[in-house]
Amino acid sequence: MPDWTYHPMRGLAAAVLGRRRSQRTALRLLASIGSRPAGARLIARGFGHRHPPEQLAGEIAGVPVTVRLGISVPPSLAREAVRAMPPLGAGFVEVSPVSAADAETVCEAAADRSIPLLVRACDPEAEAALKPHVDGFTSGDDPHVVRVSEPSVTAAATALKEPGAIVLARPGVLVAAGPGWFARVTEAATPTAPAPALRDVGRDPRRWPAWWWALLVGLGMTGAGLGAAAITLGPVLLWYDRDYLGMGLHELHAANHHLVHFLQHDRITMAGTMVAIGALYTGLAVGGIRRGWPWAREVYLLSGAIGFPTLFYFLITGFVEPLHTATTIVLFPMFVAGVRRTPHTPKWRLAPEGPEPERRRALVGQLLLIVTGAGLFVGGAVISVVGLTGVFVPTDLAFLGTSPQLLETVNPRLVPFVAHDRAGFGGALMAAAVAIVLISAWGWRRGEAWVFWTLAVAAAAGFLPAVVVHGVIHYTDFIHLAPVYFGIAMAGTGLLLARPYLCAKAPARPKG
């Protein structure tokens, strides 16, 4: 479980299972999933963990490790720790203290290891029994080993930055800090370079960095959304709409006096979602990809991989919208250029640790934002399916005071025309939702103000037009709007809880 479920829910789990039992249950769950290759990858990727930099590699007791950061556990926890710790970011596990009576337990744990397992033996008999089964042995007087019992990320990262230093955490550190402690320490100890500025981009498009192309896609999506809103609030229908339908606004109004307003409500909501996507991509480009966060590129890629293919919904609806097609043709090559390279050099600057209550409140906010994004994804999928099948939900037909059959008798192209707007909105909502979920899950760090403002602008652009347009056209059915109200409450509460943490001031980078 990530920190954003561990801390908000640990009190409930302790109340139901008891404190010790809930901790062992969590460890066993992680061990059960982490013991399988696919499960370990799922935990590591789901938590947003990435490979540690080469500078943090080294060795302990002559054993090479990918990161000089590990955990020291008693024999009773050895088997679960060996299976659970690797996907959390630990570079090795030490079992200590081990006597001859514990040898069988440690041997069983060693059989499942995917990272080095070391032992601090109490007696020569234990060392002799375990020598064929473990990777090495540690001693209590090794000057390079720093044993930490407090969950301070700063202290552990400072120790880890020292060449050759080995940092060993006790189990209580993870209990207090949460499963994300290893990743937080690794990030804090990672050497970074200054982030590039606008003047570093240059004028030759062939040499433009990936983040600049990603920024252009974000600005392009924002501009397309604002353009769609202007059209909807102005002529509503463009020439190709009128050609496809064989009708203008007056004919549509004559067919059903709510129909034009219904089209406007669909299209304004879609325009707001496009602006939200533009805000999300702009934030990912400038705050994430530009500063070398590997996860930011992955969020951008996954969101675009869902959003761009929705162009092909026309194969089902039968209506090809020229502006939608043109926008996709222009932006898609930029999107590809934005993901063509994986960032290699970390260029971020982390804020120092703050008060722990501030982080705990932010974790609750993080959970609320992730739940909101997941709900939006489900909503987008449902809207897409409805748009590609039945097109209307019961509240739509109640507002229109008609049925699909009656609309088809007026014009057989009316329902496919509405279906195009409805399904396209669902696809855009899914693309935005993926970005919201993953930015919230992977980007939650103290001082990352761009995460707060990206999500806040996206929420405002997505929710406010939807609420306003429904009120203006008097389509105010509470059941229809309940998901919107719920999303506003969840996102607003989450952002308020997280603002002090995300917007904390990062220290200025030393010059020279």
C-alpha angles and dihedrals in degrees: 000000000000124000091259091066098028098061101035092047104033092090091054092046091049091050092052101038104017125256100273095040093049090052093050091045091053092048093048091049091053090045093050093052096037093052090071119072093229091045093050091051090047092054094044095047095038091053090048093244118156136185112292118243119266091245090070095054121100141120140279121204087351093305116123115234130185091225127017091229123100147142132253115215136172118252091259090066098037100101095048093042094052090054100038104040103061097067089045090061105263115146096205143351126234119200111207140211102012125179129185089265090061095051096098092049091051092047090055090050092048092057091066099044126129094173130045116290117206130184135209101208124205096207141014092254092061092047092050092049094049101038095094092047108044134055100239150323131258131204132215094237101055104133092206094060117090113193114202126195098171123078094233108140091193094055093047093046092048090053092045092054090064110098111256095005117140119208117205120186124203119229091255089066092064092042090056100036103033134239093296093068096100093052092046092052092046092051092047091051095045114111111239138192130215115280116248119259129221091261089061093064097079130198102271108095090204089067099040112128121243093251091059092054090047089051091052090054090051092050090044092053091048092050092047090051093050090047091051090051092050091051092048093050091044125035094352090200125056125205095270091051090054092045092051095047098034085221139096132209094278092053092047091050091048091052092051124352092214096048099088091049090049091054090048092051092052093046097045090051089050091048091052090051090051090052089048090053089049090053092048093049092045091052092046091050099047102030100031119022094034090055095049101254104156092202092059092063090049092052091049091048096048094046093049092045087061098039105046098052090058085083086079092063084096087077086071103031095042094220119113112197110207096206092049090049093047092049091051093048091051098043102039097071088049089050091053090049088051093058101033094101131044112226110248107176117066109229101170128117117211125210116236121260115283135195112318093228088059090055093046091054090047090053089056088050090049091053091050092051092049091050089048092051092047090051091050090052092052089046091050092050091050092047091050092050092047091047092052095044124020094006095200132063120212094260090054091055091045090054093047093043091220144081134244090252093057091048090051091053089055093048126346089213096057097084095047088048092055090042091059092055093043097048092043090053090052092052093048090048091054091050091051092045094054090053092048094049095047097042087051093046099043106024102053104122133138112265096017093127092164088068091056095046094043092054093041094052091044091051092049093047093048103040106032099057089048093054095042097048093049090052094047094052091039094241092141104144104154095216090053093050099036094096089053093051091046091050092050092050093047096044094043093049092045093051093047091052093047101042098090090049100043095041097047112131117262116216117260114259111249114252122239 
